[in-house]
Amino acid sequence: MTLTLLLDLDDTLLGNDIDEFIKIYMGLLSKHLAPYVDPQVMIPALWSGTKAMMLNQDPELTLEDSFDRIFYPAMGIKKEQLRGTLEKFYREIFPSLQSYTRRFSEAALVVDEALQRGYRVGIATNPLFPLLAIEHRISWAGVPVEEIPFSLVPSYETFHFAKPNPAFFTEYLGRLGWPEGPVLMVGDSLENDIRGARMAGLAAYWVTQPGETLPEDSYGPNGIGTLADLLPWIDSQPKDSLVPDFKTNSSLLAVLRATPAFFDHIARTLPASAWKQCPSEEEWCLAEIVCHLRDVEAEVNLSRLKKFADEVNPFLPGENTDPWAVEREYIKQDHLNALRTFTRSRIELLSLLERLEIGEWKQTARHSIFGPTDLHEMVQIMAGHDRLHIQQAYKAIAQDWPAANGHLL
């Protein structure tokens, strides 16, 4: 099985005193925008917009959407007025920040060897910057995207969630088509990289400096060491130990939240015609997949969850939902409306689950097929169902729109 290796950027692949970097960055940006907005107004607006990105839980909003809703109104200016100016900043001025970073010689060596081993390698930096800025920083690390076939580079234009939200990691894996096999997150931040990944059900490797020890109250990584130690450490691990484990409540919620975000990205990216193209007579097209998810969410998932709330040890009938695709003529339906309805139902389901006490996840039920079960197992089935249909959608996209397999996704 192919190992999926997710690599953080700052202080993992690229040396960066983040406090100094942000201070200089804000100074340069406020100076650049001074002809349009007072720095005393712009800087607080920038912080507020960044906070909105960090807190976003809405799978219909990209991080850019979340930022824009706060940043521009706070300054009393329209985005279109600054679009060209900001593009110029990130293209011409942002690169001067390279002098406040330092290249780690082992970074390129680790990335190169990982690719030679056949690993799927992705950049898993916090996507709080535009893609152009992130690509600059990757280049400063000595692994430019023009030369390195990274599987995915997240940015605020295309991602919906930020670290340490566990949904960042599940959205990332969804964008890779939910690959089977081991997955390892590698990063220096115990909160953003290690705790976030572990809460999402992933294995994590904490990049440390020699002599650094793990705090007692931290969320434990699977491995600890320098970046140079990473590949030998991977070699020492049973591969099964790095396979994701989506059994905790936090990981299941993260999977469920990331699914509508995946399809929101597809809706923003692919032309409408792509949604009605079937890979084969036996396979569903994207429109049929999202209609199926919509109806299963409303008529099966939410219905079952409400039974748990209203009844003691409820009986849950099995549902054969596959025939609905033909019976309800999914291929003729408006896929964007279906996606909106699915997303609203999913948000309702997540809200209900998040209000439960830990013990309530163990509420029992009787399923007509599985027999005795509980709410936790039902949610596991929901999450597995999501992953299955994202894999199906990814396969359809890769087959009918091969250019989308990678950069577009």
Beta strands, then each sheet from edge to edge (+ up, - down):
strand 1: 4-7
strand 2: 14-16
strand 3: 101-103
strand 4: 120-123
strand 5: 183-187
strand 6: 203-207
strand 7: 223-225
strand 8: 315-316
strand 9: 364-367
strand 10: 371-374
sheet 1: 4+ 1+ 5+ 6+ 7+
sheet 2: 2+ 3-
sheet 3: 8+ 9+ 10-
end
